[in-house]
Amino acid sequence: MTIRTKDKHIRSVNVDLQTRETMSGEQTEERVIEGYFSVFNSETELFPGAFEEIAPGAFDNTLSGDIKALINHNHELVLGRTKSNTLELKTDSRGLYGVIKINENDTDAVNLYERVKRGDVDQCSFGFRVVKEEEEFRDDGSIKWTVTEADLKEVSVVTFPAYEDTSVQARMNQKEQLEQRQLDKKKIELKERLNSVKTINVKEKD
């Protein structure tokens, strides 16, 4: 069963960011930071025994919204946003690709651009809420969530990619609840089988 969650999840991506600039004569016309902020069909281990991946098409219903590009998930440090066309987001067969247009009058943005250009900062992450997902219990006891629809809130250029404690804790709680449901289901099935056997035995005696 799929339920829209209120919990915001933060996920990091091990894909290098790139910089690009266009020149008009000797003047810089535009500088951008670009790269994949999410990769499809890439399984991530959230904690031992728990895995997650984003399915192709998960962002199809959210890219028309107002999404911001941030520095280290800090909402006071906005690099761009889709509403103002300073952040462009699109999906392809690999994942969610973003292009952030650098504001030349923003010292934080220019400094970050130079850090990415030098390779000092080269990773990113994204924040989202789950709209639809599927869970799979594996034979080894692990669980995997496949997010089939996500409400994308923001993308970030990050210095130290890390999962937000609250979102991981939410997944831990979810795993415990699902495991309990699985256990309850098995108990019910076992009880039904036992009742069926008792019924058969009674009929045989008759």
C-alpha positions as CSV (number, residue, x, y, z in Angstrom):
1,M,0.0,0.0,0.0
2,T,1.3,3.4,-0.9
3,I,0.9,6.5,1.3
4,R,2.0,10.0,0.8
5,T,4.5,10.9,3.6
6,K,5.1,14.2,5.3
7,D,8.7,13.3,6.1
8,K,11.3,15.1,4.0
9,H,14.1,12.9,2.8
10,I,17.6,14.0,1.9
11,R,19.6,11.8,-0.4
12,S,23.2,12.3,-1.7
13,V,24.5,11.4,-5.1
14,N,28.0,10.2,-5.9
15,V,28.1,11.9,-9.3
16,D,30.6,14.7,-9.9
17,L,29.4,18.2,-10.6
18,Q,30.8,20.2,-13.5
19,T,31.2,23.9,-14.3
20,R,30.7,25.6,-17.6
21,E,31.0,29.2,-18.8
22,T,30.1,31.0,-22.0
23,M,32.2,33.9,-23.2
24,S,31.3,37.0,-25.2
25,G,34.6,38.5,-26.3
26,E,36.7,38.8,-23.1
27,Q,33.6,39.0,-20.9
28,T,32.0,36.0,-19.1
29,E,28.5,35.8,-20.4
30,E,27.2,33.1,-18.2
31,R,28.5,30.5,-15.7
32,V,26.7,27.4,-14.6
33,I,27.1,24.4,-12.3
34,E,25.5,21.3,-13.7
35,G,25.2,17.6,-13.0
36,Y,23.0,14.8,-12.0
37,F,21.2,15.4,-8.7
38,S,19.5,12.0,-8.7
39,V,20.3,8.8,-10.5
40,F,17.6,6.3,-11.4
41,N,17.8,2.6,-10.6
42,S,20.8,3.1,-8.3
43,E,20.3,1.2,-5.1
44,T,21.5,3.1,-2.0
45,E,22.0,1.5,1.5
46,L,20.3,3.8,4.0
47,F,21.4,1.7,7.0
48,P,22.2,-2.0,7.4
49,G,19.4,-4.1,5.8
50,A,17.6,-1.2,4.3
51,F,17.9,0.0,0.7
52,E,16.2,2.6,-1.5
53,E,16.3,3.6,-5.2
54,I,14.5,6.1,-7.3
55,A,12.6,4.8,-10.3
56,P,12.6,6.4,-13.7
57,G,9.6,8.8,-14.0
58,A,9.5,9.4,-10.2
59,F,9.9,13.2,-10.8
60,D,7.6,13.5,-13.8
61,N,4.8,15.1,-11.9
62,T,6.9,17.5,-9.8
63,L,9.3,19.4,-12.1
64,S,6.6,21.9,-13.0
65,G,6.7,23.2,-9.4
66,D,8.9,25.8,-7.8
67,I,12.1,24.0,-6.9
68,K,15.1,25.7,-5.4
69,A,18.9,25.0,-5.7
70,L,20.6,25.5,-2.4
71,I,24.1,25.4,-0.8
72,N,24.3,22.6,1.7
73,H,20.5,22.5,2.1
74,N,20.6,26.0,3.6
75,H,17.4,27.8,2.6
76,E,19.1,31.1,3.2
77,L,21.7,30.4,0.5
78,V,19.6,30.1,-2.7
79,L,21.6,29.5,-5.9
80,G,18.6,29.4,-8.2
81,R,15.0,28.3,-8.6
82,T,12.9,27.0,-11.4
83,K,10.3,29.8,-11.0
84,S,12.9,32.4,-12.1
85,N,14.5,30.1,-14.7
86,T,17.8,30.3,-12.9
87,L,17.5,26.5,-12.2
88,E,16.8,24.1,-15.0
89,L,15.8,20.5,-14.2
90,K,15.1,17.7,-16.6
91,T,15.2,13.9,-16.6
92,D,16.7,11.4,-19.0
93,S,17.3,7.7,-18.9
94,R,20.1,8.2,-16.3
95,G,18.4,10.5,-13.8
96,L,17.6,14.0,-12.8
97,Y,19.9,16.6,-14.4
98,G,20.2,20.1,-13.2
99,V,21.7,23.3,-14.5
100,I,22.2,26.2,-12.0
101,K,22.9,29.6,-13.5
102,I,25.3,31.5,-11.3
103,N,24.4,35.0,-10.1
104,E,27.5,37.1,-10.7
105,N,26.5,39.5,-8.0
106,D,26.2,36.8,-5.4
107,T,29.5,36.3,-3.6
108,D,28.4,32.9,-2.2
109,A,27.4,31.7,-5.6
110,V,30.6,32.8,-7.3
111,N,32.8,31.4,-4.6
112,L,30.9,28.1,-4.8
113,Y,31.3,28.0,-8.6
114,E,35.1,28.4,-8.2
115,R,35.2,25.6,-5.6
116,V,33.4,23.3,-7.9
117,K,35.6,24.4,-10.8
118,R,38.7,23.5,-8.8
119,G,37.2,20.2,-7.7
120,D,37.1,21.1,-4.0
121,V,33.3,20.7,-4.0
122,D,31.9,18.1,-6.4
123,Q,28.9,16.4,-5.0
124,C,25.2,17.1,-4.6
125,S,22.0,15.8,-3.0
126,F,18.3,16.4,-3.2
127,G,15.4,16.8,-0.9
128,F,12.0,15.2,-1.5
129,R,8.8,13.7,0.0
130,V,7.6,10.3,-1.0
131,V,4.3,10.3,-2.9
132,K,4.3,6.6,-4.1
133,E,6.6,3.8,-3.4
134,E,6.9,0.0,-3.4
135,E,8.5,-2.1,-0.7
136,E,10.2,-5.4,-1.2
137,F,11.1,-7.9,1.6
138,R,14.1,-9.9,0.5
139,D,15.0,-13.5,1.4
140,D,18.0,-12.3,3.3
141,G,15.9,-10.2,5.7
142,S,16.6,-6.9,4.1
143,I,14.0,-4.4,2.7
144,K,14.1,-2.2,-0.4
145,W,12.0,0.8,-1.1
146,T,11.5,1.8,-4.8
147,V,10.2,5.4,-5.0
148,T,7.9,5.6,-8.0
149,E,6.7,9.1,-7.4
150,A,8.4,11.9,-5.5
151,D,7.6,15.5,-4.6
152,L,10.9,17.2,-5.3
153,K,11.5,20.1,-2.9
154,E,15.1,21.2,-3.6
155,V,18.5,20.2,-4.9
156,S,21.8,21.2,-3.2
157,V,25.4,21.5,-4.0
158,V,27.0,20.0,-0.8
159,T,30.5,20.0,0.8
160,F,29.9,16.8,2.8
161,P,27.1,14.6,1.4
162,A,25.2,13.0,4.3
163,Y,21.8,11.7,5.0
164,E,19.6,13.7,7.3
165,D,19.2,11.9,10.7
166,T,15.4,12.6,10.8
167,S,14.7,11.1,7.3
168,V,16.8,8.0,8.1
169,Q,15.0,7.6,11.4
170,A,11.7,7.8,9.6
171,R,12.8,4.9,7.3
172,M,13.9,2.9,10.4
173,N,10.5,3.5,11.9
174,Q,8.8,2.5,8.7
175,K,10.9,-0.7,8.5
176,E,9.9,-1.7,12.0
177,Q,6.2,-1.1,11.2
178,L,6.4,-3.1,8.0
179,E,8.2,-5.9,9.7
180,Q,5.5,-6.0,12.4
181,R,2.8,-6.1,9.7
182,Q,4.6,-8.9,8.0
183,L,4.9,-10.8,11.3
184,D,1.2,-10.2,12.0
185,K,0.3,-11.4,8.5
186,K,2.3,-14.6,9.0
187,K,0.6,-15.3,12.3
188,I,-2.8,-14.9,10.8
189,E,-1.9,-17.2,7.9
190,L,-0.5,-19.8,10.3
191,K,-3.6,-19.6,12.4
192,E,-5.8,-20.1,9.3
193,R,-3.7,-23.1,8.3
194,L,-4.0,-24.6,11.7
195,N,-7.8,-24.1,11.7
196,S,-8.0,-25.7,8.3
197,V,-6.1,-28.7,9.5
198,K,-8.4,-29.0,12.6
199,T,-11.4,-28.8,10.3
200,I,-10.1,-31.6,8.1
201,N,-9.3,-33.8,11.1
202,V,-12.8,-33.3,12.5
203,K,-14.3,-34.3,9.1
204,E,-12.2,-37.4,8.9
205,K,-13.3,-38.5,12.4
206,D,-16.9,-38.0,11.4
